[in-house]
Amino acid sequence: MRIFWLLGGLLSLGLGLLGVVLPLLPTVPLILLAAFCFARSSDRLHHWLLTHPRLGPPIEAWRQTGAISRAGKLWATASMAAAFAISVALGVPVLLLAVQAATLGAVALFIWTRPQA
């Protein structure tokens, strides 16, 4: 089972790091998922992730208070708006746009009601 968690952590970390440069990939949730997976598979990787100068602070803020930084909230909102705009530009059917808008709206509401780090 440890190998499953390790592979999940590595995949999440890789996708999270890609999210730094690709605006539609959610960096922080993927890094949080990587920390969750590493906690179950690799003490060394878990420790590395928690003590990393750039990746560790958002994890710690989430663990302590469920907080998300203002910049993180803004980036997440901008990414969701970009994803929706792409869907509109691609001519996605109205019903699917409505489902997407409701889902993205719920996610945005969740993000913006979290404490600010």
N, C-alpha and C positions, 0 to 999 in steps of 0.2 A: 504494500500500500504506500510505503514511503516514496517509491519511484513515481507513482501516480502524482503525488503531491509535489515532488521535485520537478517533474516535467510541467505540471500546471504552473508552478512558480516561475520557471524559466520562460515558458511561453508568455505568461502575463507580464513579466518583466520586459521581455523583448518587445511585445506589443506596446507596453507603456512607454518605453524609450522611443519607439517609432512615433508615438503620439506627441512627442516633443516637437517634431518637425511636420507631422501630418495633422492638420487641424481637426479632422473628423474622428480621430482616435482619442478616447478619454484617458489621459495620462494618469491622473491621480487614482481613479477607481481601479485601474489595472495594477498600479503599484501597490495599492492596498490589498488587492487580491494576491499579488505575489508575496507580500509579507505574511498573509494568512496561510498560503501554501507552504512557504519556507518554514513557518513556525511548526509545521507538522512533518517536515522532511529533513531540514538541514539547519542545525544551530549556527553553523558558520555563515551560511548565506543570509539567514535571518538577522544575525548580528550585524553583518556587513550592510544590509539594507537599512536597518534602524539607525546605524551610526554614520551613514553616508551624509555628507554635508548638504546635498541638494534634495535627495530623496527621503531622508529621515524625518525632517521637520513636519512635512504634511502628514506623515504616518502618525507621528507622535501627537500632533494636534487633533487628529481624528480619534485616536485612542483615548486621549484624556477628556475631551469635551465634545467630540463629534463636530468639531469646527472645520470650516473650509475657508481658505484665504479669499480675500476680495478678488485678487487677480484670478484665482482658480474659478470663482463663480462667474467672473466676466468672460474668461476663456471658454468655459463650458456653455454659457449662454450664446456666445458668438458661434461656437461650433454647431450647436443645435439649430441656430438660425440659418447657418450656411447649409446644413444638411437639408433643412426644409426648403430653402431656396433652390437647391439642386433638384430636389424632387419636383418642384413646380416647373422649373426650366425643362426638365425631362418629360413633362406632360403626364405625370402620374395621375391616375384617375382620382376624381374628387373624393370618393369614399375612402380611398387609401390615404389621401392627404388629410382628411378629417381624423382618421385613426392616428396618423403620425402626429398631427397637431395636438391631439388630446394627450398622447403619450409624452411628447416633448414638453408640453405644458405642465404635466404632472411632475416630470423630472425637474424642470426649472423651479417649480414651486417647492419641491423638496430641497433643492440646492439652496435657494434663497431664504428658506426658513431655518437653515442650520446656523449655529453661532459662527461669527466671523473670527478667523485666526489672526 
